Amino acid sequence: MTHTWWSGGQISRRGLLVTGAFAAGAGLLGEPASAAARATTPARALAAAGRSRPAVLRARPTTVSLGEHTVSTWTYNGLLPGPMISATAGGVVRAPLVNELPEATTVHWHGIQIAHRMDGAPGYSQTATPSGGRFDYAFRVPDPGTYFYHSHVGTQADRGLYGPLVVHDPREPLSYDVEFTVVLDDWLDGILGTPDEVLRELNASTEHDDTLRSPALGGVTGEVRHPLYLINGGTPETPATFTARPGRRARFRVINAAADTAFRFALGGHRMTVTHADGFAVEPVTVDTFLIGMGERYDFLVRLEDGVFPMVALAEGKGARAFALVRAGRGTAPRTDVQLAQFNGKALAYRDLRARRDDLLPRPERTILVELGMRASGNEWTLNNRLASDPYRLRVDRGETVRVVLDNRSPMWHPMHLHGHTFQVHVPGGRGPRKDTVNVLPRERVEIDVQAVNPGEWMFHCHNLYHQEQGMMGTLGYGRPPRHTQAHTGHH
């Protein structure tokens, strides 16, 4: 199979597609957020084959402009988000990491059923790459879909250390003219201090901000009111712009790379036909809006009307929004505070998502209960009453399928993410979606089926970065536990 490297907009037949801008129709990276995004199909992009040397992910301090703010932060290759990485299902991704940060770091490849030693989970699959060091990531990508990558050390992911990863289907069944990648984020670094400083403040308090509330998420929605919310690094004042001709059929890949914020997403003037959840295809379902938790991804198709339309991602329960523009013809850009009727329309629910029959997992052979909890301190989050410093281990044996019952006894919702695997969400009718991240509301039980086909010791944790660092991380492990295991080194 042919794969490609792409750096700086040129392609060579070396093994991977990487670009400093969102090519293949995606939104811009490394260019002003207000610039028009290029739009093309993956086939056209790959047909433009040239030659360039393999790209390298350089984690380093840099300065970025976010509207009226200029902040010092950490990014990959000086870009926010980091460079697009694209490949073909069945191919091999090669992405050397060069660490130019003042501390150790890793890269985790979120959602990929990856070889264990390439997972980027410090203390589980690798030792973090020290400052001045290098680690050569190389792994096969088995499934097409929308994924992303980010640091998995401490609170580094709440800086700019994240980027999109798109795995194309060589037998793509969908028909569309243009493709865009949309990365959502919440931002505080350099404005409220550093993420480490914010974590220390949270650890020193037993209180939670009860003004951050949403009925859709069962109560308090997060720990931090971030000062900025971004789409492809753009603020409402300097919005990212996605440009195509009217009447074109567009595919949007939406990634929530935020640390602490769920977003309610809509595209003004359009309904969205959702085709994929966390990379896996679902039977198409048309909705007006969807709620996307941290770590989740949704793909949707839309026929673009003539005009300029607002793309809005409401920071759920936080009274703020991320904002971008979709320009498909002439017109005046809408106001950043525009109210969208779509938010009062049909909202996507997990029960609406039905997996393809080819993606159904075998019937589970046994059931395991995992309680999501909070200790009386108010800043310690647990799995079966254990913290990341002494992690709960969910044991499986190779080849079996288990049903994991996630029973949320805590007062907040949790987007639970499993490394190295996908699971099937159990819904009425028995054909729930294949995912790797699932939202579990307070006083709610969510059942997921996991097939043990990728041996190793795998992180299983809340994808609220601050809950993770305050203890809500365990493992899924095969057979007897290894003799020497390193616990995740959060604040506990």
N, C-alpha and C positions, 0 to 999 in steps of 0.2 A: 504494500500500500504506500502511496506517495503522501508525504507530509511536507509542511513548509515552515521555514522561519520567515518572519516578516518584521523588519525593524526599519522605522523611518519611512514606511510606505512601500518598500520593495520586498519582493518575495524571492527566496531561493529554495531549492528542493533539498532541505536539510533535516526536517523533522518536526517543525513547530511553526505556528503563526503567532507573531508578537508584533504589536505596533504601539507607538506612542500616542496615536489617536485612535478613537473607536472606529475602526474600519469595518468592512462588511456591513455598512449602513449604521454603525453605532454612533452614539453621541461623542463629542470631541473630548479628547484627553490631551493635555499639554498645549492646548490652544486656548485663546480667550473663551470663557464660557458663553459669551454672547455670539460667537461665530456660528455659522451654519454648519450642521453636521453633514458629513458626506453620506450619501445613501447609495448602496449598491448591493447586489446579491452575493452570497458567498461564492457561487460559481464564477461570477465575473471577477471577484477579487482573486481567486486562485488562478484564473486564466491569465492574470497579469504577471505571470511568473518572471522574476528577474533573479539577481543574486545579491545576497548580503550576508555578513557574518552573523553567527548566532547572537541573540540578545542576552543580556545578563541582568538579573534583578539586583540593583544596588540599593540597599537600605541605608539611607543617609539623612542627616539633618539638612533642612532646606527652608526657604521662605516661600509662602504662598499668599496670593491675594484672594480674599473672600469678601467681595463687595467692598465696603468701606474699611474692612479690617485687613491688615497685613500681619501675618503671624509666622513665627518660627515653629516648625514642627518636624516630623520625620515622615518621609515618603519613600516609595520605590522610584528610582530614576528621576527624582525631582518632579514627578507628575502626581496629580490628584484628580481622580483615582489613579492607581498605578497602571502600567501598560497593559493593554488588552493582550491576553494569551488565547490563541485559538488553535484548535487541532481537529482531527477527524476521528470519529469513534473507532477504536481498535488500534489507533496510532500511539506513538510514544511522545510524551512531553519531556523536553530537556530544558531546565530553567536553573542555571547556576545562580546561587545567592552569594553576593559579596557584602559582608557586613561592615559598613562604615559608620555604624552607630557607636555611641559610647558605652553600650552594654550588649549582652548576648541577645540573640533573636533567632526565630525560626520562621518558616512559611508553612502554614497549614492549607491544604487544598480541599476546601469545604464542599462536601457532597460527593467527592470522587471515591469509588470503591477501589482504594489504592493499596499498593504494597505497603506493609506495615512500617518498614523502616523509612518510608518517604512521607509519612503522615504529618510530620512537623509538630508532634506533640511532645514538648519537653518533659523528660522523666518517664515517658511511656515508650515512644518509638525512636527517639534520638536525644542526644545531648544538644542543648542549644548552641548554635554557632557563636563563638566568642567575638568580641570586638576585634576587627582586623582579620577575621577568619573568612573562610569560604566553604560552602557546602553545595555539591552538585546534585540537585534534584533531577531524577529521571524516572518516569513511571508511565505505565500504560493507562489509557483512558478507555474503559470498556463501554461506556454508555454515552450516547449523545445527550446534549442538554445544556442548560444554563447553570453555571457554577461560579465560584469566586475563590480568591485566595486572600489570606490575611495572616499577620503575625499571631502566634499563640503564646506569647510570653507576657505575663502580667497584663497591664492595661495598654500595651502598645497598639492594639487594634483600635483604640479610641483616639489615635492620632491619624496619620494618613497612610498607614501601612495596610492597604487593601487594594485589590484590583479585580477586574472581571476575567473569567475563564469560560470560553464558549467552545463546546465540543459539537461539531457539525455532524449530521447524519449523512453518510454517503448515499443513502437511499431515501432522502428527505421526502416524506409523503405530502407535506404541506405545499401549497402554491402561494407565493407572495412575491412582490416586486422589490421591496426594500426591507432592510432589517436595522433595528436600532437597539442599543443596549443602554439601560437606564439604571444607574447606581444611586441609591438613596443613602443618606448618612445624616447623623446628628453631630454637631461640632461644638467643642468647648476649648480645645487645646490652644493656649496662647491668649485666651479671652477670660476664662474663669480660672486660669492657672493650668497646670498639667493634669492629665487623668490620674496620675499617682497622688497628687495633692487632693483631688476630689475624693478619691478612694479613702484617703486618711481621714477626711472630714466625715465621710459616711461611717467609717469604723468607730469614730469617736462619739457617735450619736446613737440613741435608741429610737429616734423619731423618724417618721417618713412624711413626705410632703403630701398631705391629704388633698391638696388642691389639684393634684395630677390625677384626675379621675375619669373613667369611661365605663358606662354600663356595658359596652360591647366586650370589655376586658375584665368585667367583674369587680371593678373597684379601682384601686390605685394602679396607675399604669407604668410607673417607672420611679427611678431614684433621683433623677437629675432633670432640671429644666434647662436643656442646652440652649445657648444663645443663638445658634444658627442651625438651619436644616437645609441640606444641600441635595441637588440633583446633578450628578456628574461634576461635582465641585463648584457648581454655580449657585448663587444666592438669588432670591427674588429680584434684587436690584440689578444683578448681572446674570440673567438666566441663560442656561444652556438652551440651544435652539436646534430642533430636529427638522430638517428640510427635505421635502419631496414634492412631486407634482400632484395636484389634485386628482382623485380617482385611483391613485395607486393603492395597492393592497400592501399594508405594512405589518411586519412582525416586530413586536416590542418584547424585549427580555428585561424584566424588572427584578433587581437584586436589592434586598435590604441589608446593607452592610453596617447599619447603625449599632451602637453599643447598648442603648437603653430605650429605644423608641420604636414602637409599632406605627406604621403609617396606613392611613385610609387613602387609597389611590383612585383617581378618576382622570379621564381625558375629556375636556369640555367638548360638547357637540357630538359625541360619539358614544356608542355602546361597544363593549369589548368582548370578543369571543375568546375565552381562556382555553388554551390548548395543552399547556404543560404546567405541572406543579413540581418544584424542586428538580427540574430536569426531565422528569418522566411524563410521557404523553398521557392525557386523559381524554375521555370523550368530550368534544367541544361543548362548552356551555357559555351562553351569552349573558353578561351581567352589566350593570352600570358602574359598580365599584367593588373593590375588594380590600380586605384588611390583610396586611402583610407584616408578619413578625420578624424580629431580628434573625437573620440566617435563612429566611424563606426566599424563594424565587417563583415568579409566575411569568409565563409567556402568554401573550394574547395577539390576536389578529384583528385588524380594523381596516375598513375602506375609508381612506382619507377624504373628507369633504373639502370644498374650496374655501380657503380662508386661513386665518391665524388663530390657533386654539390654545387654551391654557391646559397645561399638564399640572395637576395639583396633587400633592401628597400631604394630607393633614397629619401633623404629629399628634397621634391619638391621645386625647386627654391633656394635651399640653398647650392648647390655644395658639398654635403657630403652624406654619406650613412651609414645605419645600415647593418650589415653583419653577416651571420651565415652559418653553413655547414649542408648539408644533406648527410649522409654517408650510402650508400646502396651497399656495396661491397668494394673491394680494390681499391686503387688509391691514387694519390697525391692530397692534398688539393689545390684548385685554389687560385690564388693571391687575396688579398682583393680588388684590384682595377680592377678586371676582368670586361670586357665589355660584356654585355649580349645582344644577338640579340633579345631576347624577348621584350626588351623595344622599339623596332621598329616594333613590330608585332601588333596584334589586341588588342586594349585596351577596357576594359569593360566600358559601359555607362549605365545610368539608364534605357534608352529605351530598353536595351537588357534584362532587368530583368522583368520576368512575374510571377506574383503571382499565386499560386494555386487557383482554383475557390473557394475552401472552405474558403480562406482567404480574399476574396473580401468584401469590406465594402458596405453598402447601399448607394444609391445615395444621395448626399448632399442636404439638404433642404434650405440652404442659404449660402452666401459667405461673408467672412470677409477679408478685406485687412489689411496686416501688412507690413509697410514700415521699412526696415532696413536702418538706417542712421548713419551719422557721423556729429557731430557738428564742427563748425569752429575751435575749439580748437585743433582738430586733435587727441585728446586723450579721447573723449567722444563718445560712441557708443550707439545708441538709437533704440527703437522699437516704431514706431509712435511718434517719437520726444520726448520720455520720457525715463528717466534713471531708473536704478534699485532702486534708493532712492525714487522714486515716480512712481512705475512700471505701465506700460500699462497692463490692465486686459482684456483678451479675454474671454468674457462671453459665456457660453454654458448652455443649459438645459439638464437634464438627459434624455438619450435615443435618442437625435437628432444626426444627422451627419451633420457636417459643412465642407465647403471647405475653407481653409485658403490659401490666395494668398500671398506668401512671395515675396515682391517686393524690390530688393536690390538697393537702391539709393546711397549706399556708395561706396567708391573706392576700397574696399577689399572684398574678399569672406568670407562667414560665414557658418560654420557647425552648423545648428540649431537643437537643441535637445529639445524634449518634455518629461517631467517626467510623469510617471504613465500611459502612453498610448503608443500605436503604431498608425501610420497613414499609409495611402496608397498614394504613390507618383503618381500623375496624369501624364501619358505618353500617346503618341499616341497609340490607340488600347484599352485603358481603363483598362489594367490589370497590372498596375505598381506595384512595390514591396511594401510589408509592411515593414516599417522601423520605427525607433525612432529618427534617426539623418539624416539630408539631407544637402548636400552642395549647397549653393546658391551663384553663381558668381556675380560680379559687373554687373549692368545693365541687370540682368536676373530676370525673374519671375519663381518661382517654386510653383506649386499648390499641396497641400496635403489635403486629406480628413481625418477628425478625427471623430470617433464615441464616444460620451460622455457616457461612461459606468462605470466610476470609480470616483465617486464624491470626491471633495476636492479642495484645492487651490494648483495648481501644477506649479512648475517652468517651464518656456519656455525661453530658452536662447541660446546664441552662445556658442559653446563648444571650441572656442579659449579662454583659461583661462584668458588671459589678456584683451580681449574684454569684457568678462563677468564681470571682476572686474572693467572695465572702463565704465560699465553702461548697456551693452546689455543683460538685463534680465527683463522679464515680467512674467505674470502669465496666466494660463488658469484656470478659476474658474467657479463653478456651481452656477447658480441663482444669487441672490443678494450677493454683497460682504459682508464678515463677518464684524462685527462692529469693531473688533480689529485685525488688520493685521500688521505684522512686515515686513518692507521692507528689502531686502537684503542689508547688510552693506558692500558694496564695498568702494572704496576710495572716492566716492562722498557722 
